[in-house]
Amino acid sequence: MHRTGERKSLERDYIVYGLASTVELSKGKKPTYENSQVLLTRFMEICNKHNPVNMGVIYPSSQPYSRTIAKGHTWKEMRLDMID
């Protein structure tokens, strides 16, 4: 992650990645695009409840290809891309 600031200000930064298909594989399920959408959307909803400084999605339906809070996008915009 490209983080900026003084070392002290970054001490409590946490980077969390979510890969829904990996979760499905660990449960012995064949990953599908539909299942990934549901799992990843739920993961992002949980993250959003904790008021992240930045959060984003990279999804094929996103125009532009990625959306992030830091770039001025909203969770609502990101969610629409994810359920498209």
C-alpha angles and dihedrals in degrees: 000000000000103000126171133200142070118316091249092054091052097051094099097041115125125192116205125184125193122203108176097190090059090057091050092050092052089056091052093251125134107247115243131182091242094052091046091054093054095045097043093045090052091048091052092047089056091048092049092056088066094059099242120207088224135005132163150170134222107201133157091237093052116109105222093033092245133033127195138173088237089060091053100261122137130229087245091059092047092048092052089055091050096052095040 
